Amino acid sequence: MLNEKNKSIIGWAMYDWANSVFVTVVIAGFFPIIFKTYWAADLNSNESTFWLGLSNALASLAVVVIAPFLGTIGDKFYLRKELLLGCMLVGVVTTAALSGLSQGDWILVIILYVIASIGFMAANVFYDALLIPVSAQGQIDKISGLGYGLGYLGGGLSLAVCVYISQQPEIIGYSEPIDVVLMSFILVALWWFLFSLPLAMWTKDSKYIPTAKNSISVFRQTYNVFKDVFSNSQVRLFLIAYWVYIDGVDTIIRMAVDYGMALGFASDDLIVALLITQFVGFPAAILYGYIGSHVGVKKSLLVGIGVYMLITWLGYNMSSVTDFYILAVLIGLVQGGVQAMSRSLFARMVPADKTAEYFGIYNMLGKSAAIIGPLLMGGVALLTENHRYSILSLLILFIIGAFLLSKVENVKHSSTLSEYKE
């Protein structure tokens, strides 16, 4: 029989299993394809690419702006769990609504997609913030890794199921693949909602005795959090390092398929590579949590960034689909680990009564990443007319990020930043 603490942890980790379906099936899988070939079929390729890119940019920009304020509201009124579930419901409803739109409805599709993406990303502000109250002393790395591991497994399984039924629509009574793809958005919504229920029922958030801060306006309090965070040398240094190296990580996530297509690989091969990354990422992220708790979270994070340097070099020299699959394995081995260890390292620096506020800023920086990297890749490709040089250029981000991270002091989990005050 599970005790209350373990149920709280499992409920928290299961949310990563729940919401990863939106990333794999919608963002990375079906939405870009069906948008270009069905909803926006009356637009030319350049126009549809523009609107797809703009919709992603608008969603990210919205979260960059609102994340710090959401974090402040969550901590100020002790509503982290409630706001997570509210944002989840926004994402679930708008994702399901996509299934009912017809060919040519691309404007409404963009509106719903942007709202769904905002709901997904905003919920993660509170999800990350709950890592601290659900974690037992000394367990934060393992629990953070468990969340990412379950996310990779859930995302991979859901994508595999959706790809399989879309290729054989007759097994569920449909004659056209497009009908199955549209129905997949309902399946995504149901998966996301149902597997969020363990968090809703089991996960416990810490409650704090109200202080004078409740009389301060949300805007003033958000300003104070920014001032507190960036006046601290170690927190500031980590956040700058994180922003640089996670830009490289996110760029590889976003640009890998485009890079593979530029080298002439088939779309089926790219889907296989994506599935490989998901299923390798499941055990790797969990294992990374255990490694981080034993050898040190910063050391394990630096090793992961080092592997990304190797990935960029191998990507530069890649010549076959087999090479692409090898890269997919390597990315799966470290992608979740780098994400999980970044979160747990930052969590060590967060005051226990300001988790949502601090993670609001953390998520703001995370969502504003993948700006320099894509520009760097695109600019290098344009100047050199060689896509291989573009992937190699990401080495700059990993080298700078690793150097800055190496200057961050090792820190044990604490509920106060007093040990860092200058």
N, C-alpha and C positions, 0 to 999 in steps of 0.2 A: 504494500500500500504506500503510495507516495505521500510524503508529508507536505504541508502547505508551502514550504520554501521551494521544494523541488517542483511542485505543480506550478508555482509562480514562474520559475525559470523556464520550464517546458512551454508554458503558455506564451511567454515572451519570445522564445526561439521559434515557435511555430508560426509567428507572424511573418518571419522571413520566408518560410515555406509558402505562406499564403500570398504575400505580395510580389514575390519573384515571378509569378506567372505573368504579371503585367509587363515586366521587363522583357522576358524571353519571347512570349507569344505576341504581344502587342508591339512594343517599341522596336525590338530587334528582329522579330519574325514577320508577322502577317501584315501589320499596318502599312509599312512602307510599300509593300508589293501591291496590296489591294487598293491603296490610295492612288497609285500611279496607273494601274491597269483597269480600275473599275470606277471608283468614285470620281476621279479627276481624269477620266479617259478622254474628255473633250479638250483638255489642255495638252500642249506639247510637252515634251520631256523636260525641257529647261524650266518651263513654268511650274510644272508639278514639283520638280526638285526644289525650286525657290520656295513655294508655299509649304512644303514639308519641312524644309530647313527653318523657315520663319516660325512655324508652329512650335517646333522644339525650342527655338531660341526664346520665344515669348513665354513659354511655360517655365523655362529655367530662370529667365529674368524676373518673372513674377515671384518665384520662390526666393531668389536672391534678395528681393526687396522686402518680402513679408516674413521670412524665416526668423530674423532677430525679434520682431514684434510678437510673432507666435510663441516663441520661446519665453518671452517675458510674460505674456498672458498665462501660459501654462504654469509657470512657477508662481506668479503673483496670486492666482486664484486656485492653485493646486488642482489643475484640470488636465494634467498631461495625458493620462489614460483616456479620459473622455474626449479630448480634442483629437487624439490619435484615431479613435473609433469614428468620430465625426468626419474627419478627413477621408478615412477609408470608405465610408459610405458614399461620400461625394464621388470618389473614384469608381466605386463599384457601379453606381447608378448610371453614370455617364458612359462607362465602358459598355455596359449592357445596351444602352441606347444606340450605340454605333451599329448594332446588328440590324436595326430597323430602317437604316438609311439606304436610299436607292442610288443608282448610277446618276451622276451629275450633281449630287447633293454635297459637293466637296466643301463648300463654305461652312455649312452646318457641321460637317465632319470635323473640320479644323477646330471649330468652336468647342465641340464636345471633347475632342482629343486633348486640347489645351487644358480644359477644366479637369479631365481625368488625370492628366500628368501632374497638374498642380496638387490635386488631392493625394496622389501617390507620394510625391516628394515632400509635401507638407507633413504627412503622417510620419515620415521618417525622422523628422525633427524630434518628435515626441517618442518614437520608438528608440532612437539612439539615447535619448535622455533617460529612459527607463532602465537602461543597462546598469546604471549605478545602484538604484534601489533594489533591483532583483539579484544583484551579485553578492555572494558571500565573500568575506575577506580572503584574498589570495586566489579567487576563482574568476576574476574579471576577464582574463585572457582566454580561458577555456570557454566561458559562456559566450563571449563575443565571437569566437571561432565557431562555436556550435551554431549560432544564429546564421552566420554566413554559409556554413556547410549545409544546413537544412535548406537554405535558400537556393543554393546551386542544385541540390537534388530535386527539390520541388519544381524549380524552373525547368530543369532538364526533362523531368518526367512529363510535365504538362505540355511542353513543346513537342516532345516525341509523340504523345497521344494526338495532338492537334495535327501534326504533319501526317501521321499515319491515316487518320480518318479523312483528311482532305485529299489524299491520294486515292482513297477507296471510298468515295461517298456512298456507294450502294450499301455498305454494311450498316449504315444507320438510316437507310431509306431515302437518300437523296440521289438525284441523277447528275447534278452539276457540282464541281468542286467549289465554285463561288458560294453556293448555298451553305456548304459546310464551313467555309472560312468565315462567313457572316455569323453563323451559329457559334463559332468558336469564341466570339466576343461575349456571348452569354455564358459559355462555359468558364471563361476567364473570370467573369464577375462572380459566378457561383463559387468557384474555387477560392477566390480572394476573400469572399464573405465568410464561407463556412469554416475555413481554416484560421480565420481571425477570432472565432468564438472561444477557443481555449484562452487566448489573451484576455478577452472580455470577461470570462468567468473566473480564471485562476490567478492572473497576474496581479500582484499587489504593488501599489505605489506607496512610497513613504509620504507621510503627512508631517508637516512642520507647524510649530506654534506660530500663529500670525505675528508679524513684527511690524515695526513702523513703516516698512517699505510698502505696505498695502495702501498707505495714504498717498504714495507718490504716483503720478500719472504714468501710464504705460510708456509714453514717449520719453519722459524724463528717466524712467528706470532703464529703458533700453539704452539710452545715451550713457548712463552710469555703468552698465555692463560692458559696453564697448570700451569705455575709459579704463575700467578695471582690467579687462582682458589684455588690451594692447599696451598698458603701462607696465605689465609684467614681462620681464625680458625673456624668460624661458618659454612662457606660453606664446608670446609673440614670435619667437624664433621657430617654435614648432609649427605654428600655423602657416608661416611663410614657407617653410620647408615642405609641409603637407600640400600647400597650394601648388607648388612647383612640380613635385614628383607625381601627385595624383593627376595633374594635367597630362603627364605622359601616359599614365595608366588608362585614363578615360579616353585619350586620343586613340590608343591602340584598340580599345573596346569599340569605339565609334568608327574607326577608319580601317579596321582589319578586312572587312568584307569588301570595301571599296578597293583596297590595295590588292586583294586576291583577284578581283574582277579585272583590275588594270593589268595583272600578269596573265590574264586569259583563263583563269580557272572557272569551271562550271558552277552554276548556282547550287546544284545538289551537293557538290563538294564543300561549298561554303557552309551549308546547313549542317553537314556531317561534322565539320570542324567546330561549329558552334555547340553541337551536342557533346562532342568530346570534351570541350572546355567545361561545360556544365557538370558532367559526370565525374571528371577528374577533380573538379573544384570541390565536390561534396566531401570526400574524405580528407582532401588536402587542407581545406580551411579548418576543419576540426582538429587535425593533427597539428596544424600551425599554432592553434591555441595552446596546446599542451607544450609544444616546443618553446613558445614565448614565455610561458609561466616558469620554465625550468632554466633556459639559457639567458633569458632577459628579452623583454619586448622590443627594446631598441635594436639589439643585435639581430633578432629574427627579422625585423623590419628592414634593416640595412641589407641583409642577405637577399630578401625578396626584391629589393630595388636592384641589387647586383644581377639577379637573374633577368630582370627586365632589360638591363644593359646587354646581356647575352642575347636576349630575344631580338633586340633591334639589330644586332650584328648578324644573327642568323637570318633575320628577315631580309636584310640587304643582300645576302648570298643565296637566298631561296631560289630554287629552279624547278621544283616539281610539286605535285599535290602531296606526295609523301612528306616533303619538307614542311608544307603548310600544316599537315596533321601533327608533326612533331612540335611545331610552334604552338599549336592548340593545346597539346599536352603540357608544355612548359608554362603557358599562360594559366591553364587550369591549376597547376601546382602552386602558383604564387599569387594569383589575382585576389582570391578571397582572403588569403593570409595577409597580404599588404593592407587590404581594406579593414580587416578585423583588428589587426595589430595597431593600425592608425587610430581606430576608434577607442581601443582599450588604453593606448598610451595617453590620448587626450583625456579620457575619463579619469585618469589618475591626477590630472591637474584641475579638475572641476570641483568647486564647492558643492557639497551634497544638497544644499537648498537652492542651487541655481543651475541644475542640470539642463533643463530645457532652454534656459537663456544662453548658456555657453554652447550647447549643441545647436542652437539656432544660428550662431555665428559660424560654427564648424560646418554646418550644412550650407550656409550661405557661400562660404569659400569653396566647398565641394561642388556646388552647382554652378559656380562661376569659373570652374576649371574647364579644361578642354577648350580653351580659347586660344592660347599661345600655340599649343601643339598642332591643331588643324591648320592654323595660319602658317606655321612653320613648314609643315608638310606641303601645303598647297603652294607656298611661295618658292620653296626649294624645287618642287616638281616643275613649276612654271619657268623658273630661271634656268634649270639644268636640263629640262625635258627628259628627266630620268626619275621614275618613281622610286627606284632603289635608294637614291640619295635622300629622298623625302623621308623614308622610314628611318634611315640612319641618323637623320638630323635630330630625332627624339633623344638620342644619347645625351644631348646638352641638358635636357630637363632632368634626366635621371642623375647625371653627374652633379649638377647644382643642388638638386634636392637631397641627395645623399650627403653631400658636403655640409649643408646646413643642418640636416638631422644629426650628423655626428657631433655637432656642437651643443646639442640639447642634453642637459644633465639627465642621468638616470633618476627616476622618481618612483617611490612606492605609493600605492594607493592611499589617498588622503582625502578628507572631507574639507580641507582648507588649503588655501594658497599661501598661507603665512610663511611656509618654508622657502618661498620664492621671492618674497617681498624684498625689494632693494632698499 
